């Protein structure tokens, strides 16, 4: 299942994602040691840019915390 694509699509539609979706994306992209599947990298970059710009929020997570976590993608 294209995990990041699904979260990105929801983010584009609703301008928000849940805390759990956020945690799963972070884990998938940084902690599992699993390589992000081909094609998913562009979805990840798009989602990261939306989160950085504040166009998409994460329920219950302050923007400062989102930005701190996104530093791993810099």
KOLBADO-79018 format. One record per residue (C-alpha): residue in three letters; x, y, z. Coordinates in steps of 0.05 Angstrom, whole numbers, padded with zeros to 5 digits, always signed. Layout:
<recs>
ALAXYZ;...
</recs>
This chain:
<recs>
UNK+00000+00000+00000;UNK+00027+00068-00018;UNK+00027+00095+00053;UNK+00054+00165+00042;UNK+00011+00177-00019;UNK-00052+00162+00021;UNK-00031+00210+00077;UNK-00013+00263+00026;UNK-00080+00256-00009;UNK-00117+00264+00057;UNK-00073+00324+00075;UNK-00089+00358+00009;UNK-00164+00346+00018;UNK-00171+00364+00092;UNK-00109+00408+00105;UNK-00095+00364+00166;UNK-00073+00295+00185;UNK-00080+00257+00250;UNK-00025+00249+00301;UNK-00024+00174+00286;UNK-00015+00186+00211;UNK+00041+00235+00227;UNK+00076+00184+00272;UNK+00069+00128+00220;UNK+00098+00172+00165;UNK+00157+00193+00209;UNK+00170+00121+00229;UNK+00164+00096+00158;UNK+00209+00150+00129;UNK+00262+00153+00184;UNK+00262+00098+00236;UNK+00246+00032+00204;UNK+00309+00028+00163;UNK+00264+00010+00105;UNK+00278+00047+00041;UNK+00221+00091+00019;UNK+00192+00058-00043;UNK+00204+00088-00111;UNK+00153+00143-00124;UNK+00138+00151-00050;UNK+00197+00198-00043;UNK+00163+00252-00084;UNK+00100+00244-00043;UNK+00141+00250+00021;UNK+00175+00314-00004;UNK+00108+00344-00022;UNK+00079+00327+00046;UNK+00141+00355+00082;UNK+00135+00421+00044;UNK+00061+00427+00062;UNK+00076+00414+00135;UNK+00135+00462+00136;UNK+00094+00517+00105;UNK+00037+00507+00155;UNK-00012+00491+00099;UNK-00025+00424+00133;UNK-00031+00414+00208;UNK-00024+00353+00251;UNK-00080+00345+00302;UNK-00053+00358+00372;UNK+00018+00373+00351;UNK+00044+00445+00355;UNK+00077+00473+00292;UNK+00143+00481+00329;UNK+00144+00406+00343;UNK+00127+00390+00271;UNK+00185+00434+00247;UNK+00233+00402+00297;UNK+00215+00332+00272;UNK+00220+00354+00199;UNK+00292+00375+00210;UNK+00312+00303+00194;UNK+00291+00316+00122;UNK+00335+00378+00113;
</recs>
